[in-house]
Amino acid sequence: PIFQFTNAQDLFDEINCTRRDFLTVTKVSPSYFTEIQYEREKREKEGRRFRFRDYDSNYRFLIITILTNLYKRLHKPLY
């Protein structure tokens, strides 16, 4: 799914309610990316955990991997 960034709270709400294991976010400026990083660290113990898979500041898109139970089970042998 593609999500257009408006603010950090809406992004975290989308991460918490999506059923997929990834999310593509558009219109993420470098300053918004910094804000998202800060909020992720601040909310580390809340909501669903996720990783930044890719960020392109020129195209302003961010791909987030959401750590679902299936994702964790499939990747456990790799770690």
Backbone torsions as a table, in degrees:
resi	resn	phi	psi	omega
1	PRO	NA	151.7	179.1
2	ILE	-110.9	131.3	-178.6
3	PHE	-123.4	128.7	177.5
4	GLN	-89.0	121.6	-177.0
5	PHE	-66.1	131.7	172.9
6	THR	-122.2	-45.4	175.9
7	ASN	-160.6	164.7	-174.9
8	ALA	-63.3	-40.7	-178.3
9	GLN	-60.4	-45.2	178.6
10	ASP	-63.6	-37.6	178.1
11	LEU	-63.7	-46.3	180.0
12	PHE	-66.0	-34.9	174.5
13	ASP	-62.4	-42.9	179.3
14	GLU	-64.6	-42.8	177.8
15	ILE	-60.2	-42.1	-177.5
16	ASN	-70.8	-24.1	-176.1
17	CYS	-106.8	-12.9	-178.7
18	THR	-70.4	150.1	178.8
19	ARG	-96.5	-6.1	-177.6
20	ARG	-88.1	168.1	179.1
21	ASP	-100.9	10.2	174.5
22	PHE	-150.9	162.0	179.3
23	LEU	-148.1	130.6	175.0
24	THR	-99.8	125.8	-176.2
25	VAL	-116.4	128.2	179.8
26	THR	-104.8	165.5	177.4
27	LYS	60.9	41.9	178.8
28	VAL	-102.4	100.6	177.8
29	SER	-72.4	164.6	176.9
30	PRO	-56.4	-38.2	178.9
31	SER	-69.1	-36.1	175.6
32	TYR	-66.8	-38.6	178.5
33	PHE	-61.2	-42.5	176.7
34	THR	-61.0	-41.9	178.1
35	GLU	-62.4	-42.7	179.4
36	ILE	-63.7	-42.6	177.8
37	GLN	-59.8	-45.7	-179.9
38	TYR	-61.5	-47.2	-179.5
39	GLU	-64.3	-37.4	178.7
40	ARG	-62.4	-44.6	178.4
41	GLU	-64.4	-40.4	-179.0
42	LYS	-66.0	-35.1	-176.3
43	ARG	-100.6	22.5	-172.1
44	GLU	-51.9	-36.2	-177.1
45	LYS	-91.6	-3.2	-177.2
46	GLU	-107.2	148.8	171.7
47	GLY	64.2	-165.2	-178.3
48	ARG	-80.6	144.0	178.0
49	ARG	-84.6	148.9	-180.0
50	PHE	-152.8	164.1	178.4
51	ARG	-126.1	153.6	172.4
52	PHE	-85.6	116.7	179.6
53	ARG	-86.2	-42.1	-179.0
54	ASP	-157.4	142.6	173.8
55	TYR	-137.7	130.7	177.6
56	ASP	-121.7	109.1	-177.2
57	SER	-71.8	-25.6	177.9
58	ASN	-69.1	-45.3	179.9
59	TYR	-91.4	-8.9	177.1
60	ARG	59.3	44.9	174.6
61	PHE	-126.1	151.9	-177.1
62	LEU	-132.3	132.5	174.7
63	ILE	-110.2	125.1	-177.8
64	ILE	-112.2	133.5	172.9
65	THR	-100.5	124.2	-178.7
66	ILE	-97.9	128.0	-174.3
67	LEU	-82.3	85.5	176.5
68	THR	-80.7	167.2	177.5
69	ASN	-59.7	-42.1	178.5
70	LEU	-61.8	-45.1	178.7
71	TYR	-57.3	-46.3	-179.3
72	LYS	-62.8	-43.9	-179.6
73	ARG	-64.2	-42.3	-178.4
74	LEU	-70.1	-30.8	-176.7
75	HIS	-94.2	-10.8	-178.0
76	LYS	-55.9	-43.5	179.7
77	PRO	-63.3	-19.5	-178.1
78	LEU	-79.5	-18.4	-175.2
79	TYR	-99.3	NA	NA
